[in-house]
Amino acid sequence: MSRILVYEFICGGALADQPLPESLAAEGWAMLSSVVEDFSRLGGMEVWTTLDSRIKKTLPAKVKKFSPKGERKALKALAMECDCVLVIAPETRGILLEREAWLRDSSARWIGCASAAIDITTDKLRLGNHLSANGVPALTGRPLQSEIIERLEFPMVIKPRDGAGSENTFLVHSEKEFRTVLSLLHPEEGQFIYQSFCPGQPASVAFMCGPEGMTALPPCSQNLSGDGRFKYLGGRVPLEKKLSERATCLASQAVGAVDGLLGFVGVDLLLGDESEEDRVVEVNPRLTSSYVGLRQAVDVNLAEQLLARVAGLPGSVVLPARRNIEFLADGGWM
């Protein structure tokens, strides 16, 4: 029997000595419970995972315990007893990249992106410039410095250079708002960038990438908060046909421009009134919240498909949506 370790950073126990962020924990649980359930349905597969003791829910998996101070040692030990490992963690502050390094020499197959791909996609400034230089329409930005205020054009978006989940992201319309946002940012939170505001329909396309190519999943529309913070609230799948074709085409270009993307990869986009206005926002080198809706929209087990792609087995270029699904970030339905 094969064994897989599925580790989700927020719910998995890494924050057991800190307050548990409610909204992030809800999103993390939605992803963790969905993918664990899918792996548990595979014949001959045993699933291991870890859980914060404050989460009073059950999973179809063997739950392992560890203390936050012993996270590295515990994960390495657990991975050594498994055939493969899937880590769901934010890119912020190098969290995902660090855990890839911890498990790089493990005997378990890493179901995820190479370190170089995580590194470049984590850096929103570097990624935008890289995609643009390779002919992929993408949002580009500049480092945020308080002294450049005289040269700014509004509206703009301020975001962390290595952020995830729209944390500390602000839509800014004026110099007054700019100064207010600056007062809310703290140097210990890392570097920030600013980008011109680009209107359009927020969308995402997820891929399952492997050495023999990639499979595109049905594009999703994204529902973001209207308060200028762009908080992810959920989505709907599939998009209207023409928008789906545009989204898949552009997202495929972005994935093709980054070496080392493997496993589940999500591409966030803005789709304009015309295809010439479409832009890549970011590339997520990990499982994303859209998984909870996509798994309901297709007629295959996505966990099984993911393992097949990573193992180098050929698969469909595109997986079509068989039903319309509207989902929430916490895994609920509308």
Secondary structure, DSSP 4 states (H G I P E B T S, - for coil): -EEEEEEETTTTTTTTTS---HHHHHHHHHHHHHHHHHHHTSTTEEEEEE--TT-----SSEEE---GGGHHHHHHHHHHTSSEEEEE---GGGHHHHHHHHHTTSSSEE-S--HHHHHHHH-HHHHHHHHHHTT--B---EE--GGGGGG--SSEEEEETT--TTTT-EEE-SHHHHHHHHHH--GGG--EEEEE---SEEEEEEEEEETTEEEEPPPEEEEE-TTTT--EEEEEESPPHHHHHHHHHHHHHHHHTSTT--EEEEEEEEE-SSGGG-EEEEEESS--TTHHHHHHHSSS-HHHHHHHHHTT----SB---SS-EEEETTS-B-
